[in-house]
Amino acid sequence: MHVGICQVTLYLPDNHSLKGKRKVIKSLIERLKNRFNVAVAETGGQDEWQRAVLSLCLVANDGSFVNQGLDKILDFIEADGRLDVGEASLEILAFHDQ
């Protein structure tokens, strides 16, 4: 089993309220869950208007599938015209059957 964990910092430069930020982030999270079947949560910047940190987790039997999946997710986020992608960190953990 392979577990991919990704944390990405997002910037919303045109946003001027927490309500506007919540609308964009909630929409993005739902689209990611539906399209990629990935676990997603906002884990940082909750009280900031123009910054959010999303954490994602993807589990599969193949490490290369996990890596490709997380790359596609990051490309999808970057293609969203409502925000800018800042720093992204990626880690893939391998667990072997006992």
C-alpha positions in Angstrom: 0.0 0.0 0.0 1.2 3.5 -0.8 0.0 6.7 0.8 0.6 10.0 -0.9 0.4 13.2 1.2 0.5 16.6 -0.3 0.3 20.0 1.3 -0.2 23.0 -0.9 -0.3 26.7 -0.1 -2.8 28.7 -2.1 -3.1 32.5 -2.6 -6.3 34.3 -3.5 -5.0 37.8 -4.5 -8.4 39.1 -5.7 -10.2 38.0 -2.6 -11.2 40.6 0.1 -13.3 38.6 2.7 -13.4 35.3 4.5 -16.8 34.7 3.0 -15.3 35.0 -0.6 -12.4 32.7 0.4 -14.7 30.1 1.8 -16.7 30.0 -1.4 -13.6 29.4 -3.6 -11.9 26.9 -1.2 -15.1 24.9 -0.6 -15.8 24.7 -4.3 -12.3 23.6 -5.0 -12.3 20.9 -2.3 -15.6 19.5 -3.5 -14.4 19.4 -7.1 -11.1 17.6 -6.0 -13.1 15.0 -4.0 -15.5 14.3 -6.8 -13.0 14.2 -9.7 -10.0 12.5 -8.0 -11.5 10.5 -5.1 -9.0 12.1 -2.7 -9.2 13.2 0.9 -8.8 17.0 1.2 -9.0 19.4 4.1 -8.1 23.1 4.7 -5.4 22.8 7.3 -3.9 26.3 7.5 -4.7 29.9 7.0 -8.3 29.6 8.1 -8.4 33.2 9.4 -6.6 34.8 6.5 -8.5 36.3 3.5 -6.0 35.6 0.8 -4.2 32.5 1.9 -5.2 28.9 2.4 -3.3 25.6 3.0 -4.8 22.4 1.7 -3.7 18.9 2.7 -4.5 16.0 0.4 -4.2 12.2 0.9 -4.3 9.6 -1.8 -4.0 5.8 -1.2 -3.3 3.1 -3.8 -1.5 -0.2 -4.3 1.1 1.4 -6.7 3.5 4.2 -5.8 3.7 5.5 -9.3 -0.1 5.7 -9.5 -0.1 7.8 -6.3 2.7 10.1 -7.6 0.9 10.6 -11.0 -2.4 11.2 -9.2 -1.0 13.9 -7.0 0.7 15.5 -10.0 -2.6 15.6 -11.8 -4.3 17.1 -8.8 -1.7 19.9 -8.5 -2.1 20.6 -12.3 -5.9 20.8 -11.8 -5.4 23.2 -8.9 -3.0 25.4 -10.9 -5.5 25.4 -13.8 -8.2 27.0 -11.6 -8.1 30.7 -12.5 -9.3 31.9 -9.1 -6.1 31.3 -7.1 -2.3 31.1 -7.3 -0.4 28.1 -6.1 2.5 28.7 -3.8 4.6 26.1 -2.1 3.7 22.5 -2.5 5.2 19.5 -0.6 4.7 15.9 -1.5 5.6 12.7 0.3 4.8 9.1 -0.6 4.9 6.4 2.1 5.1 2.7 1.3 3.6 0.1 3.7 4.3 -3.6 3.1 2.0 -6.5 4.1 3.1 -8.4 7.2 
